[in-house]
Amino acid sequence: MTALIRGTKTQTGLTVKAAQVKGHYPTQVKVSDQEMAALKLTRRKICPQWNYMLHPRTHILEKA
């Protein structure tokens, strides 16, 4: 899979670096509806359940 990602290139020449981070990650961790609602997600048109952009929370930046 990482080879497929590394082979990605835009029309303007931007290339992608990818690496697999091996480790133990817990499965079946539940995220509450409240936690999901707090995320600023923009879902993509193709496979929106998997493809999305996560944006910074501006209210956190304003407090700094």
N, C-alpha and C positions, 0 to 999 in steps of 0.2 A: 504494500500500500504506500509506503513512504517513497518508493521509486516513482510511482505514479504522480505523487504530489511534487516531488523534486523535478519532474519533467514538465511542470506547468510553466508557461511563459505567455506574457501578454503580447498584444500586437505592437506595443511600443518597446518591448524588449525587457520588461521587468521579469526577473526570475524569482523562484521560490526556493528557500532552504527548508528542509524538514528532517527531523530526527525522531526516533522512537525513544521515549523515556520509559525504561523498564522499571517496574516496581509493583508493589501490592496496592491496589486501589479497592476500597470497599464497594460492594455491589448492592443494589436494591436500596440505596439511600433515598429516602423520600424528601421531596422539597414541598413545603406547604404552599397553598394557594397565595397566601400573603407574601411569601418570599418571591414567588414567581411574578406577582403583580408589581413588586418593587424593582424588577429588572427592566431596563430600557432595551427591548428587543425590536429589531426590524427583521421580519421574516422575508426570505427570498421567494421568488415566484416558483422556482423549481425545488421540489421537495421541502416545503417550508417547515415541516416538523424536524428536519435535520439541518437545514441551511438557514442561518440567521446571523445578524450582526449584533453584538452586544456593545452598547454605548455607555460611556461614563455617566454616573449620576451627577448632574450638575449641582444639585442642592448640597452635596458633600463638598464640592469644590468651592462653593460660595462661602462656606463656613471657615475655610482655611485662611 
